[in-house]
Amino acid sequence: MKFRCHIVLLQDTVDPSGTFDGISKILLVCGAIIGIIGAGVIFYNWSHGKRDIERDVALWFGGLLLLLMAQTFFRTMFGL
């Protein structure tokens, strides 16, 4: 009986905002890596004569914007 009550007490002390902060930092790091790789690919295509890169730039920028907006959306949605 005491063991079961102890587990319930441990579950009540979990802080969801700490978990979300960790996930938020992971999303920002992933966004930075994707941004650097995407910028390199776009620069490579542009320097090798591909003149129609507007679509690539729009997709790259939209993906990064989606990551930032998802972070803000979840923070607002769950009230963290």
N, C-alpha and C positions, 0 to 999 in steps of 0.2 A: 504493500500500500504506500509506503513512504517513497519507494522508487518511482512509482507512477506519478505522485504529486510533484516530485522533483523535476521530472521531465516536463510537466505542464508549466512549472515556474520558469524553466529555461526557455520554453517557447514564447512566453510572454515578454521576455527581455530582448528579443531579436528586434533590431532597428532596421526597418526597410529602407530608410533614407541612406544608410551606409552602404547597403547593397547597390542601390541605384547610383550612388556616386561612383562606385567602382565600374559599373556598366557604362556610365556616362563617359568616364575616362577612356575606357576601351573603345567606345564609338569614336571619340575624338582622335585617338591614335590611328584607328582604321581609316578615318577620313583623311588624316595627314598622309598616310602611306598611299592611299588611292589617289590623292591629289598630286603627289610627287610622280607617281608612275604615269598618271594620265597626262600631266604636263610634259613629261618626257616623250610619250608617244605622239602627242600633238606636235611638239617641236620637231620630232624626227620626220613626221609626215610633211610638215610645212617646209622644212629645209631640203627635202628630197623632191620638191616640185608639186606636191599635191595641193592644189589651190582651193579645193572645195572642203575646207576644214571647219566651216561654221557649224555643221551638224555635230561633229565630234566635240567641239568646244561646248556647244549647248548641252549635250548629253553628259559631259564631264562635270560641268558646272551644276547641272540639275541633280546629279547624283550626290555631290557634296552638299548641296542645299537641302536635299532630302534627309541626309544624316543629321544635320543640325536641327532641322524642323522636327524630326522624330524625337530627338532628345528633349526639346522644349515641349512637344505635345505630351509625351509620357510624364514629364515632370508636372505639368498642369493637370493632366487627367487624374493622376494618383495623389495630387496635393502634396508633393514632396518638396 
